[in-house]
């Protein structure tokens, strides 16, 4: 019986790639080490890894799972701050920028001259921009992904509380005071994520992404249907306007900045694009398939965003809530609201995993490089299920457990849950995440890698030593960089201000929704 090692050289996405060795080891009681040998060895790709099987549809499902998440629920509030003109225009602008830069980033998966795969976003940055930029990218990406998991946990707990609150208001009347702590629901979300986090990698996560994508369409459709019904019945608010919520000068500016951050977060998925692309088949070319998947996902999500945001604003006007499907939004029919919130929770379980996988993989790859001979780090054990559970029939193959994956991922999920319990502020958290991550990960690094790949130069000299103006495409790319940086700074300021106001009267771990 041979041992199986987890991880590999560099920052691999696959943290459980098998390498067969000849020695015989004993497995702990209740576990069986994975068998090696020459029988049934999987086919491999050009890099020696197991054959990738991803398609345009699985990649689209991963992206939609990451995009259509908690952000869709705050878009009615965002459009209320910006108004009928600036709100939809801002959403279309961020979607267009995201799609354009995702096309640039897709071309960075394989090095343009050597054809070598870059398994992660960080590896792509290192290949084109150098080690120093790789570290900068790693810090921003880790902050964004960890922050996104916290945001998803917060949203899931709010949706679970909304179910209980909806039932309470249905029984006691809409004027009743029904407030509940989110802490028990955050703990429950954390326990569920600890279990699901044992899925080894993106390749094994496709079924969960498909399920989550279906759930996102379902609850977004319910929210859209309720908003349309409210407008069609004549109960929609008349307070909507071209310029949005009326407020004094600085308060209006801060609200607009926060709304812009929310919309940026709603359109952001570049942090996991390379990792998703690494699941695709080699033929047709991965960059072409990824561009199609990005086009499908961005188009679908943008249409849903515009419909949900605009009809939500039409339904609630300037009083649009930060979470349209919470109990502060729709009240009836309560069973449909409950169903929508159940779908949100299921979707966010998947979204949490999609965003957390690159963090898990990076930690596990680092550990396997640091301690390549450690059994705690490298060995996989198969858990065999008792046949009694299946009425005496032969049990399924069971599942595999890696000690590092079990301990490390449990610790990371626990940390995210504790932070979510400490800072459960929905809109401001989303805005801050969008501001921090959108410019560097969605705009700056893809643009700079494209410039390096295409060998665009800032300026060149003629034979007489004179310098001519930079190429027009270089100027356009740098202008895009600058504009998005200014927007990101403004959104970050608005989010920090909102968080500071929320924290004034807040007692840690005592929040009630």
C-alpha positions in Angstrom: 0.0 0.0 0.0 1.5 3.3 -1.0 1.2 6.8 0.5 -0.3 9.7 -1.4 1.2 13.2 -1.0 -0.8 16.4 -1.0 0.4 19.6 -2.6 3.4 20.1 -4.9 6.0 22.6 -6.1 5.1 26.3 -6.3 1.7 27.8 -5.6 -0.3 25.0 -7.2 -4.1 25.1 -7.1 -4.3 21.3 -6.7 -3.4 20.8 -3.1 -3.9 17.0 -3.2 -2.1 15.8 -6.3 -1.0 12.2 -5.9 2.6 11.1 -6.2 3.1 7.3 -5.9 5.8 5.9 -3.6 6.8 2.4 -3.0 7.0 2.1 0.8 4.3 0.5 3.0 2.8 2.5 5.8 0.1 1.7 8.4 -2.9 4.0 8.5 -4.5 5.1 11.7 -7.5 3.1 12.9 -10.6 3.8 10.9 -8.7 5.2 8.0 -7.1 3.5 4.9 -4.3 5.1 3.0 -5.0 5.6 -0.7 -3.7 2.8 -2.9 -1.1 3.5 -5.5 0.2 1.1 -8.1 0.1 1.2 -11.9 -3.5 0.2 -12.3 -6.0 2.9 -13.1 -3.6 5.8 -13.2 -5.4 8.9 -14.4 -4.6 10.5 -17.7 -2.5 13.6 -17.3 -2.2 17.0 -19.0 0.9 18.5 -20.5 2.1 19.6 -17.1 1.9 16.1 -15.5 -1.3 16.9 -13.5 -4.5 14.9 -13.7 -6.5 15.7 -16.9 -8.6 18.8 -16.4 -12.2 18.4 -17.4 -13.7 21.9 -17.0 -15.8 23.5 -19.8 -17.2 26.9 -20.6 -20.3 26.0 -18.5 -18.5 24.8 -15.4 -16.3 28.0 -15.6 -19.5 30.1 -16.0 -21.0 28.4 -13.0 -18.0 29.2 -10.9 -18.0 32.8 -11.9 -21.7 33.3 -11.5 -21.4 31.7 -8.0 -18.8 34.2 -7.1 -20.5 37.3 -8.7 -24.2 36.9 -8.1 -24.0 36.8 -4.3 -24.6 39.1 -1.5 -23.9 42.1 -3.8 -27.2 41.7 -5.7 -29.2 42.4 -2.5 -27.8 45.8 -1.9 -28.1 47.1 -5.5 -31.6 48.7 -4.9 -30.0 50.6 -2.0 -27.1 51.6 -4.2 -29.2 52.9 -7.0 -31.3 54.8 -4.5 -28.1 56.7 -3.5 -27.1 57.5 -7.1 -30.5 57.9 -8.8 -32.0 56.6 -12.0 -29.2 58.0 -14.2 -25.9 57.5 -12.3 -27.0 54.2 -10.7 -27.5 52.0 -13.7 -24.7 53.8 -15.6 -22.3 53.0 -12.8 -23.3 49.4 -12.7 -22.9 49.0 -16.5 -19.5 50.8 -16.3 -18.1 48.4 -13.7 -19.5 45.4 -15.5 -17.9 46.5 -18.8 -14.5 47.2 -17.1 -14.6 43.8 -15.4 -15.3 42.0 -18.7 -12.6 43.9 -20.6 -9.9 43.3 -18.0 -11.0 39.7 -17.5 -10.2 39.1 -21.2 -6.7 40.6 -20.6 -6.2 38.4 -17.6 -7.3 35.2 -19.4 -4.4 35.7 -21.8 -2.0 35.5 -18.8 -2.8 31.9 -17.8 -0.1 30.6 -20.2 3.1 32.5 -20.7 3.0 34.1 -24.1 6.5 32.8 -25.1 7.0 29.6 -23.2 3.4 28.3 -22.9 4.0 27.5 -19.2 0.9 27.4 -17.1 0.4 29.9 -14.3 -1.7 28.0 -11.8 -2.7 31.0 -9.6 -3.1 34.8 -10.0 0.1 35.3 -8.0 2.1 33.1 -10.3 0.8 35.0 -13.3 1.8 38.3 -11.7 5.3 36.9 -10.9 5.7 35.7 -14.5 5.1 39.1 -16.0 5.8 41.7 -13.3 8.3 40.1 -11.0 8.6 38.9 -7.4 7.9 42.2 -5.7 4.6 42.7 -7.5 3.7 39.0 -6.7 3.9 39.7 -3.0 1.8 42.9 -3.4 -0.8 40.9 -5.4 -0.8 38.1 -2.8 -1.5 40.5 0.1 -4.3 42.3 -1.7 -5.8 39.0 -3.0 -5.7 37.4 0.4 -7.3 40.4 2.0 -10.0 40.4 -0.6 -10.8 36.7 -0.5 -10.7 36.5 3.3 -12.9 39.6 3.4 -15.3 38.1 0.9 -15.8 35.0 3.0 -16.5 37.2 6.0 -19.0 39.2 3.9 -20.7 35.9 2.8 -20.9 34.7 6.3 -22.5 37.9 7.5 -25.0 37.8 4.6 -26.0 34.2 5.3 -26.6 34.9 8.9 -28.8 38.0 8.0 -30.8 35.8 5.7 -31.3 33.1 8.4 -32.4 35.8 10.8 -34.7 37.2 8.1 -36.5 33.8 8.0 -37.1 33.9 11.7 -38.0 37.6 11.6 -40.4 37.1 8.7 -42.3 34.4 10.6 -42.4 36.6 13.7 -43.8 39.6 11.8 -46.3 37.4 10.1 -47.6 36.1 13.4 -47.4 39.3 15.5 -48.0 42.0 12.8 -45.6 44.1 10.8 -45.3 46.7 13.6 -44.0 44.1 16.1 -40.5 44.4 17.5 -38.8 41.2 16.2 -35.0 41.3 16.7 -32.7 38.3 17.0 -29.0 37.8 17.4 -27.0 36.7 14.4 -24.4 34.9 16.4 -26.1 31.4 16.6 -26.6 31.5 12.8 -23.0 32.6 12.2 -21.9 29.6 14.3 -24.1 27.3 12.3 -22.8 28.7 9.0 -19.3 28.2 10.3 -19.9 24.5 11.2 -21.4 23.9 7.7 -18.4 25.6 6.0 -16.0 23.5 8.0 -17.6 20.4 6.7 -17.8 21.6 3.1 -14.3 23.0 3.2 -12.9 19.5 3.1 -13.7 19.4 -0.6 -10.0 19.3 -1.8 -10.0 21.7 -4.7 -11.9 23.6 -7.5 -12.0 20.4 -9.6 -14.2 18.7 -7.0 -16.2 21.8 -6.3 -18.0 22.0 -9.7 -21.2 20.4 -8.4 -21.5 22.8 -5.5 -20.9 25.8 -7.9 -23.7 24.6 -10.2 -26.1 24.2 -7.2 -25.1 27.6 -5.9 -25.6 29.2 -9.3 -29.1 27.7 -9.6 -29.9 29.0 -6.1 -28.7 32.5 -7.0 -31.0 32.6 -10.1 -33.8 31.4 -7.9 -33.6 34.0 -5.2 -32.7 36.8 -7.6 -35.8 35.9 -9.6 -38.0 35.8 -6.5 -36.7 39.3 -5.5 -37.2 40.6 -9.0 -40.7 39.1 -9.2 -41.8 40.6 -5.9 -40.4 44.0 -6.9 -42.3 43.8 -10.3 -45.5 42.8 -8.5 -45.2 45.7 -6.1 -44.7 48.2 -8.9 -47.5 46.7 -11.0 -49.9 46.8 -8.2 -49.4 50.5 -7.7 -47.8 50.1 -4.3 -44.4 51.2 -5.5 -42.8 54.2 -3.9 -43.0 57.5 -5.7 -39.9 58.9 -3.9 -37.5 57.7 -6.5 -35.7 60.4 -8.5 -33.0 61.0 -11.2 -30.5 62.1 -8.5 -31.4 59.6 -5.7 -31.8 60.1 -2.0 -31.8 63.7 -0.8 -29.2 64.5 1.8 -26.9 67.3 2.9 -23.8 67.8 0.9 -21.2 65.7 2.6 -23.6 63.0 3.7 -24.8 62.6 0.1 -21.2 62.3 -1.2 -20.4 59.6 1.4 -23.5 57.7 0.6 -22.7 57.8 -3.1 -19.1 56.6 -2.4 -20.4 53.6 -0.4 -22.9 52.7 -3.2 -20.1 52.8 -5.7 -18.1 50.4 -3.5 -21.1 48.1 -3.3 -21.4 48.0 -7.1 -17.7 47.4 -7.6 -17.9 44.4 -5.2 -20.9 43.1 -7.0 -18.9 42.9 -10.3 -15.6 41.6 -8.9 -14.3 38.1 -9.6 -10.9 38.6 -11.1 -9.2 37.4 -7.9 -10.2 33.8 -8.7 -10.2 33.9 -12.5 -6.8 32.2 -13.0 -7.7 29.5 -10.5 -11.0 28.8 -12.4 -9.2 28.8 -15.7 -6.8 26.1 -14.4 -9.8 23.7 -14.3 -10.4 24.0 -18.1 -9.6 21.3 -20.6 -6.5 22.0 -22.8 -8.5 22.0 -26.0 -9.9 24.3 -27.1 -7.4 26.9 -25.8 -8.1 27.8 -22.2 -8.0 31.6 -22.8 -10.6 31.4 -25.5 -12.9 29.3 -23.4 -12.4 31.5 -20.4 -13.3 34.6 -22.4 -16.5 32.9 -23.5 -17.3 31.9 -19.9 -16.6 35.5 -18.7 -18.9 36.9 -21.4 -21.7 34.5 -20.4 -21.3 35.1 -16.7 -20.9 38.9 -16.9 -23.8 39.3 -19.3 -26.1 37.1 -17.1 -25.1 38.8 -13.9 -25.4 42.3 -15.3 -28.9 41.7 -16.6 -29.9 40.3 -13.2 -28.3 43.2 -11.4 -30.0 45.9 -13.5 -33.4 44.2 -13.2 -33.1 43.6 -9.4 -31.6 47.0 -8.7 -34.0 49.0 -10.9 -37.2 47.2 -9.9 -36.1 47.2 -6.3 -35.6 51.0 -6.4 -38.9 51.4 -8.2 -40.6 49.3 -5.5 -39.0 51.0 -2.4 -37.9 54.3 -3.7 -35.4 56.3 -1.6 -36.3 54.0 1.3 -34.7 51.0 -0.4 -33.2 48.7 2.3 -29.6 47.5 2.3 -30.8 43.9 1.9 -33.9 43.7 -0.3 -34.9 40.2 0.8 -34.4 40.9 4.5 -37.4 41.5 6.7 -36.9 45.3 6.3 -37.7 44.8 2.6 -40.6 42.6 1.6 -43.0 41.1 4.2 -45.5 39.0 2.3 -45.9 36.4 1.1 -43.8 35.3 4.1 -43.3 31.7 2.8 -41.8 33.0 -0.5 -39.5 35.4 1.4 -38.4 32.4 3.5 -37.8 30.3 0.4 -35.7 33.1 -1.1 -33.6 33.4 2.0 -33.1 29.6 2.2 -31.8 29.8 -1.4 -29.5 32.7 -0.4 -28.0 30.6 2.4 -27.4 27.6 0.2 -25.8 29.8 -2.5 -23.5 31.5 0.0 -22.3 28.2 1.3 -21.0 27.6 -2.2 -19.8 31.2 -2.7 -17.8 31.0 0.5 -16.0 27.9 -0.8 -15.3 29.3 -4.2 -13.7 32.4 -2.7 -11.9 30.5 0.1 -10.3 27.8 -2.1 -7.4 29.9 -3.4 -6.6 30.8 0.2 -6.8 27.2 1.3 -4.6 26.0 -1.6 -2.0 28.7 -1.1 -1.6 27.8 2.6 -1.4 24.1 1.9 1.1 24.5 -1.0 3.3 26.6 1.3 3.1 23.9 4.0 3.9 21.1 1.6 7.0 23.0 0.3 8.0 23.8 3.9 7.6 20.3 5.2 7.6 17.9 2.2 8.3 14.8 4.3 5.8 15.5 7.0 3.0 12.9 7.1 0.7 15.4 8.8 1.1 17.6 5.7 1.3 15.2 2.8 -0.7 12.0 3.5 -4.2 11.4 2.5 -6.4 8.8 4.3 -9.6 7.3 3.1 -12.5 7.1 5.5 -14.5 3.9 4.9 -18.1 4.2 5.7 -19.7 1.3 7.8 -21.7 -1.1 5.6 -24.4 -1.1 8.3 -25.4 2.3 7.3 -26.4 1.0 3.9 -28.4 -2.0 5.1 -25.6 -4.5 4.8 -24.9 -3.6 1.2 -21.5 -2.7 0.1 -20.6 0.9 1.1 -19.5 3.6 -1.3 -15.8 4.3 -1.6 -16.0 6.9 1.2 -14.0 10.1 1.2 -10.4 11.2 1.8 -9.0 13.2 4.8 -5.7 15.1 5.0 -4.7 16.1 8.5 -3.4 19.5 7.4 -6.5 20.2 5.4 -8.7 19.2 8.3 -6.9 21.4 10.9 -5.9 24.3 8.7 -9.2 24.9 6.9 -11.1 24.5 10.2 -8.9 27.2 11.7 -9.4 29.5 8.8 -13.2 29.1 8.7 -13.3 29.6 12.5 -11.3 32.8 12.2 -13.7 34.2 9.5 -16.7 33.3 11.6 -15.4 35.1 14.7 -14.6 38.3 12.7 -18.1 38.1 11.1 -19.6 38.0 14.6 -17.5 41.0 15.6 -18.3 43.2 12.6 -21.7 42.3 11.1 -22.3 45.5 9.1 -23.5 44.5 5.7 -23.4 47.5 3.3 -20.2 49.1 4.7 -18.3 45.8 4.7 -19.3 45.2 1.1 -18.3 48.7 0.1 -14.9 48.4 1.8 -14.2 45.0 0.1 -15.1 46.4 -3.3 -13.0 49.5 -2.8 -9.9 47.6 -1.6 -10.0 44.8 -4.2 -11.5 46.2 -7.4 -8.8 48.5 -8.6 -5.7 46.4 -7.9 -7.1 42.9 -8.8 -9.6 43.8 -11.5 -7.8 46.7 -13.2 -4.2 47.4 -12.2 -2.6 43.9 -12.4 -4.4 42.7 -15.6 -3.6 46.0 -17.3 0.1 46.0 -16.3 0.5 42.3 -17.3 -1.1 43.0 -20.6 1.3 45.9 -21.2 4.3 43.6 -20.3 2.9 40.8 -22.5 2.3 43.1 -25.5 5.6 44.9 -25.0 3.8 48.3 -25.0 6.3 51.0 -24.0 5.7 54.3 -22.4 7.7 56.2 -25.0 10.3 55.5 -27.6 13.0 57.6 -29.2 13.5 58.4 -32.8 16.9 58.2 -34.6 17.6 61.8 -33.8 17.2 61.2 -30.0 13.8 62.9 -29.9 11.1 61.3 -27.9 7.7 60.7 -29.3 4.4 60.5 -27.5 3.3 57.1 -25.9 1.1 54.8 -28.0 -2.6 55.6 -27.7 -3.5 52.2 -26.3 -0.9 52.7 -23.5 -2.4 56.1 -22.7 -5.9 54.6 -22.6 -4.9 51.8 -20.3 -3.2 54.1 -17.9 -6.2 56.5 -17.9 -8.4 53.5 -17.0 -6.0 52.7 -14.2 -6.0 56.2 -12.8 -9.8 56.7 -13.0 -10.5 53.4 -11.2 -7.9 54.2 -8.5 -9.6 57.5 -7.8 -13.0 55.8 -7.6 -11.6 53.1 -5.3 -10.1 55.6 -2.9 -13.4 57.5 -2.7 -15.4 54.3 -2.1 -13.0 53.2 0.6 -13.4 56.6 2.4 -17.2 56.2 2.2 -17.1 52.7 3.6 -14.7 53.5 6.4 -16.9 56.5 7.4 -20.0 54.2 7.4 -18.2 51.6 9.5 -17.0 54.2 12.0 -20.6 55.4 12.5 -21.9 51.9 12.9 -19.2 51.1 15.5 -20.0 54.1 17.7 -23.1 52.4 19.4 -22.1 48.8 18.7 -21.1 46.3 21.3 -19.0 43.5 20.0 -20.8 40.1 19.6 -24.1 41.7 20.7 -25.5 42.6 17.3 -29.2 42.0 16.6 -31.0 42.2 13.3 
